[in-house]
Amino acid sequence: MRPYDWERTPDDAVACKVDGRVVDLKRPLEQAGTVEFLTFDDDEGRRVFRHSSAHLLAQAVKRLWPKARLGTGPALEDGFYYDIWLPEPLQESDLERIARTMAEIVSEDLPIERVELDRDQALALFSERDEPFKMEIIRRLPETATISTYRQGDFIDLCTGPHLPSTGRIRAFRLTSISGAYWRGEETNPMMTRIYGTSFPEPGQLEQFFERQEEAKRRDHRKLGRDLDLVSFLDDAPGFPAWHPKGQQLYRVLEGFSRDLQQRNGYQEVSTPWIYRVGLWQQSGHWDHYRDNMFVIDRDDQLMGLKPMNCPGHCLLFGAKTRSYRDLPLRLAEYSPLSRYERSGTLHGLFRVRGFHQDDAHLFVGEEQIGAEMERVLELVDIVYRAFGMSYDVVLSTRPDDYLGDLALWEKAEAELESVLQQSRLKYRVNPGDGAFYGPKLDFHVIDALGRRWQCATVQLDFQLPVQFDLTYTDPEGKLRRPVIIHRAIMGSIERFLGILIEHYAGAFPLWLAPEQVRVIPITDGQAAYAAAIDGALRERGMRSTVDSSNQKLGYKVRTAQLAKIPIMLVVGGRDEAQGTVSVRSREAGDRGPQSWPDYLEELVSLAAVPLA
């Protein structure tokens, strides 16, 4: 073992990865280890940075309140928190005191050092420091476990790490809020004070983050959904969105985009029952693994379950007739309603609902077809996200602890997915243990206009359900073989994806997607007939158009259309009618002046084309 040569360490490195394992920069490394440096720009590096920030917070609280007792302090996607028991209630005004103390510790630039202990040594240490919650965690560990702690000055914490080399690296942070949380989430346990914050390597990044937070508030899809008359969330139907006419139009455009794309790529659309007897869910394995997330009906001495996903129904369709290798790949798509029970406290607009639809599909393929079919799926994913101007990251999630089926099949499925990713040259990271219970999966995280990541597409390779449902097909030699199922949703929940798009575009949808593409605005009642003719021509060409025939002044009508974020306004007056023109106002390009009609109609139809290629 050797300590790493610091002269070779990049200035912005926060940790390193040795043979796939994230460790401290100062951690002794094996001579043969393959070293990859992690910075704040890497997901894993960001977690290290913010976990160290949580320790900085805890150290500051202990300095101010020596009788405080430490719970746990993880990194979050956009920050960190620490759960701490305090002898007196904490006020929002105390956050400033804590932040000042944190700044003092940063200026001290204390080395952060890893110290490994055996179980008895760790218990003795935290007993001496009167940290009962840490002792509880240690007692849950095996007696032979080696326990890691991290020390920075007079502060020491129980932690697996890794961490930054010193406190001086945390140059920009802000504490954001406090709340209460029961220890380990159990109501019978003590109430902890949870302190939230975020941190960055540089002050400029911190300021940009909060500017984005303010912009995110302005883009909140619940507010824009109300302001733009798209969607409501009713107290009488929690978790089930109510779409208004414009919102339903937006929904149908998005769904139509998906349908057309899938039809061009050989998918066949089906519709399967919404409710099945419990026996089907037991056969598929969902009853044991997913029952708490299902709506269950008990009527006429029968237990039924509303479907949370389509895969068992598609398995029944595949098995309903004799299949041949000539039928494969069989690509079944479905958009029917799905429902999943989500706790009331977790519901959040369109992002967390109970009733939804997916651009769902299940591909039944032979093993030799997996590579080619997966490549086609990856191409579809790319087409969809490029249509919305979104980049994306890929995560490979492997076998969970509660996996279903044979280990050898799991290993085979994981190897197949990794091989496809490597051949596609997509950059990806591995998330161990987060696969579905029936197979490994690829998760796609889209990046919106504010740089936020949203997990959307999922592609799962499944060798298990064909066994559960005894699915077979006849190969060219007449032998029975099992198909493999590729589970695939690109937008995922259409409801959730629409919530993401509303915030991504701030409600200003591109022309092809906008629920109302064109608003025709006659200056006076004298142009009503001309405006109606223009509107009719637009509708005949498939454009979504309306006429503002209200008895309002032109400025008011234009302002109303601007607030509604209409992409194109066609203002028509007496001169336009006489000359066969329309005065064009574009949301993006501004006032374009008079344009010849119907020449401009052809331009508009071309601009509104759906980006399928």
TAKA-V687047 format. One record per backbone hydrogen bond with DSSP energy under -1.0 kcal/mol. NH is the residue of the N-H (numbers start at 1). CO is the residue of the C=O. If there is no record, write none. Layout:
BEGIN
nh->NH co->CO
nh->NH co->CO
END
This chain:
BEGIN
nh->2 co->29
nh->8 co->5
nh->9 co->6
nh->13 co->10
nh->14 co->38
nh->15 co->38
nh->16 co->23
nh->17 co->36
nh->18 co->21
nh->19 co->34
nh->21 co->18
nh->23 co->16
nh->29 co->2
nh->33 co->30
nh->36 co->17
nh->38 co->15
nh->42 co->39
nh->46 co->42
nh->47 co->43
nh->48 co->44
nh->49 co->45
nh->50 co->46
nh->51 co->47
nh->52 co->48
nh->53 co->49
nh->54 co->50
nh->55 co->51
nh->56 co->52
nh->57 co->53
nh->58 co->54
nh->59 co->55
nh->60 co->56
nh->61 co->57
nh->62 co->58
nh->63 co->59
nh->64 co->60
nh->65 co->61
nh->68 co->65
nh->69 co->85
nh->71 co->83
nh->76 co->79
nh->80 co->197
nh->81 co->74
nh->82 co->195
nh->83 co->72
nh->84 co->193
nh->85 co->69
nh->94 co->91
nh->95 co->92
nh->98 co->94
nh->99 co->95
nh->100 co->96
nh->101 co->97
nh->102 co->98
nh->103 co->99
nh->104 co->100
nh->105 co->101
nh->106 co->102
nh->107 co->103
nh->108 co->104
nh->109 co->106
nh->112 co->165
nh->113 co->151
nh->115 co->149
nh->117 co->147
nh->122 co->118
nh->123 co->119
nh->124 co->120
nh->125 co->121
nh->126 co->122
nh->127 co->123
nh->128 co->124
nh->129 co->125
nh->130 co->127
nh->131 co->126
nh->135 co->131
nh->136 co->132
nh->137 co->133
nh->138 co->134
nh->139 co->135
nh->141 co->138
nh->145 co->142
nh->147 co->117
nh->149 co->115
nh->150 co->157
nh->151 co->113
nh->152 co->155
nh->155 co->152
nh->157 co->150
nh->159 co->148
nh->167 co->110
nh->169 co->166
nh->170 co->167
nh->171 co->169
nh->172 co->200
nh->174 co->198
nh->176 co->196
nh->179 co->194
nh->181 co->192
nh->183 co->190
nh->185 co->182
nh->186 co->183
nh->189 co->186
nh->192 co->181
nh->193 co->84
nh->194 co->179
nh->195 co->82
nh->196 co->177
nh->197 co->80
nh->198 co->174
nh->200 co->172
nh->206 co->202
nh->207 co->203
nh->208 co->204
nh->209 co->205
nh->210 co->206
nh->211 co->207
nh->212 co->208
nh->213 co->209
nh->214 co->210
nh->215 co->211
nh->216 co->212
nh->217 co->213
nh->218 co->214
nh->219 co->215
nh->224 co->220
nh->225 co->221
nh->226 co->222
nh->227 co->223
nh->228 co->224
nh->229 co->226
nh->230 co->225
nh->231 co->225
nh->232 co->242
nh->237 co->234
nh->240 co->237
nh->242 co->232
nh->244 co->230
nh->248 co->244
nh->249 co->245
nh->250 co->246
nh->251 co->247
nh->252 co->248
nh->253 co->249
nh->254 co->250
nh->255 co->251
nh->256 co->252
nh->257 co->253
nh->258 co->254
nh->259 co->255
nh->260 co->256
nh->261 co->257
nh->262 co->258
nh->263 co->259
nh->264 co->260
nh->266 co->263
nh->267 co->262
nh->268 co->331
nh->270 co->333
nh->276 co->305
nh->278 co->303
nh->280 co->277
nh->282 co->278
nh->283 co->279
nh->284 co->280
nh->285 co->281
nh->287 co->281
nh->289 co->285
nh->290 co->286
nh->293 co->290
nh->294 co->291
nh->297 co->304
nh->299 co->302
nh->302 co->299
nh->304 co->297
nh->305 co->276
nh->306 co->295
nh->307 co->274
nh->314 co->310
nh->315 co->311
nh->316 co->312
nh->317 co->313
nh->318 co->314
nh->319 co->315
nh->325 co->474
nh->327 co->324
nh->328 co->325
nh->330 co->364
nh->332 co->362
nh->333 co->268
nh->334 co->360
nh->338 co->356
nh->339 co->307
nh->340 co->354
nh->341 co->293
nh->346 co->343
nh->347 co->344
nh->348 co->352
nh->351 co->348
nh->352 co->348
nh->354 co->239
nh->355 co->239
nh->356 co->338
nh->359 co->492
nh->360 co->334
nh->360 co->358
nh->361 co->488
nh->362 co->332
nh->363 co->486
nh->364 co->330
nh->365 co->484
nh->369 co->366
nh->370 co->367
nh->373 co->369
nh->374 co->370
nh->375 co->371
nh->376 co->372
nh->377 co->373
nh->378 co->374
nh->379 co->375
nh->380 co->376
nh->381 co->377
nh->382 co->378
nh->383 co->379
nh->384 co->380
nh->385 co->381
nh->386 co->382
nh->387 co->383
nh->389 co->386
nh->390 co->385
nh->393 co->445
nh->395 co->443
nh->396 co->429
nh->397 co->441
nh->398 co->431
nh->403 co->400
nh->404 co->437
nh->410 co->406
nh->411 co->407
nh->412 co->408
nh->413 co->409
nh->414 co->410
nh->415 co->411
nh->416 co->412
nh->417 co->413
nh->418 co->414
nh->419 co->415
nh->420 co->416
nh->421 co->417
nh->422 co->418
nh->423 co->419
nh->424 co->420
nh->426 co->421
nh->429 co->394
nh->431 co->396
nh->434 co->431
nh->435 co->398
nh->436 co->439
nh->439 co->436
nh->441 co->397
nh->442 co->459
nh->443 co->395
nh->444 co->457
nh->445 co->393
nh->446 co->454
nh->447 co->391
nh->448 co->452
nh->451 co->448
nh->454 co->446
nh->456 co->444
nh->458 co->489
nh->459 co->442
nh->460 co->487
nh->461 co->440
nh->462 co->485
nh->467 co->464
nh->468 co->464
nh->469 co->465
nh->471 co->466
nh->473 co->481
nh->474 co->323
nh->475 co->479
nh->478 co->475
nh->481 co->473
nh->484 co->365
nh->485 co->462
nh->486 co->363
nh->487 co->460
nh->488 co->361
nh->489 co->458
nh->494 co->357
nh->497 co->493
nh->498 co->494
nh->499 co->495
nh->500 co->496
nh->501 co->497
nh->502 co->498
nh->503 co->499
nh->504 co->500
nh->505 co->501
nh->507 co->502
nh->508 co->505
nh->509 co->507
nh->513 co->510
nh->514 co->510
nh->517 co->544
nh->518 co->544
nh->519 co->568
nh->520 co->546
nh->521 co->570
nh->523 co->572
nh->527 co->524
nh->528 co->525
nh->531 co->527
nh->532 co->528
nh->533 co->529
nh->534 co->530
nh->535 co->531
nh->536 co->532
nh->537 co->533
nh->538 co->534
nh->539 co->535
nh->540 co->536
nh->541 co->537
nh->542 co->539
nh->543 co->538
nh->546 co->518
nh->548 co->520
nh->549 co->547
nh->552 co->550
nh->557 co->553
nh->558 co->554
nh->559 co->555
nh->560 co->556
nh->561 co->557
nh->562 co->558
nh->563 co->559
nh->564 co->560
nh->565 co->562
nh->566 co->561
nh->568 co->517
nh->569 co->585
nh->570 co->519
nh->571 co->583
nh->572 co->521
nh->577 co->573
nh->578 co->574
nh->579 co->575
nh->580 co->576
nh->581 co->576
nh->582 co->595
nh->583 co->571
nh->584 co->593
nh->585 co->569
nh->586 co->590
nh->587 co->567
nh->590 co->586
nh->592 co->584
nh->595 co->582
nh->597 co->580
nh->600 co->596
nh->602 co->598
nh->603 co->599
nh->604 co->600
nh->605 co->601
nh->606 co->602
nh->607 co->603
nh->608 co->604
nh->609 co->606
nh->612 co->610
END
